């Protein structure tokens, strides 16, 4: 597990090219730009390889190849792949970033662009796209990297239009999430997040996390809430339930064993927490996932 997991978000400076209206790049994981960060540009992020955990605002979820997400301006985010020590995933992600003000300026010249602007404003919480939207737009993301000039711009506009108008999407950050963009927050939060991710399958405790941070428990609780959008207990619960979802959808492991695998020692607590997070029981989640997979395969 990489040490660069989650910390006070880093302000990423997105370098612009005067002959391009947006930035497209592909990067490995780990790399120095794959970290908990934010920027004033919109970002569309396609995972090409590996599985892992997505952090967008106060959202914690799982990702795999083909996962397509969009985040709005100044929304902290990071995608952390599950890797063995020393492992590197080449060309893991395709990332596209653009200035939202461009569409407002373009609408002054091309009135048709006006219909896109309010739809883009909905992206402030971030979205994960699904179904045909995700599949088609993933292909567009790849094609944009190979295109040049006016053709490149046309593909970009097609991508934005399809994403902005799609109903095949799930919001990520909570509606009331307010990011902490304090660059002076102690970097020790990164060690705390590493501790949680490395130990959530067994035992994690607020007291130990506070000790790692060098704070009292009360001070650490406030600090953690400010920098993650969740209190400590909720964060661990979300992480465990998210990992349980991955196991339930990808394996036939009995629910009781899943409970222990993700750090619970009481099936009643596991079921209650899972229901609180997902709105359904673990068993029903597994059935729903199987039905969804069968439907996608038959398409």
Secondary structure, DSSP 8 states (H G I E B T S, - for coil): --S-S--S-EE------TT-SSEEEEEEES-TTSSSEE-SSEEEEEE-S--EEEEETTEEEEE-TT-EEEE-TT--EEEEE---TT--EEEEEEEEEE-THHHHHHHHH-GGGHHHHHHHHGGGG-EEE-HHHHHHHHHHHHHHHH--HHHHHHHHHHHHHHHHH-S-EEE-S-TT------TTS-TTHHHHHHHHHHHTTS---HHHHHHHHTS-HHHHHHHHHHHHSS-HHHHHHHHHHHHHHHHHHH----HHHHHHHTT-S-HHHHHHHHHHHHSS-HHHHHHHHHHHHHHHHH-
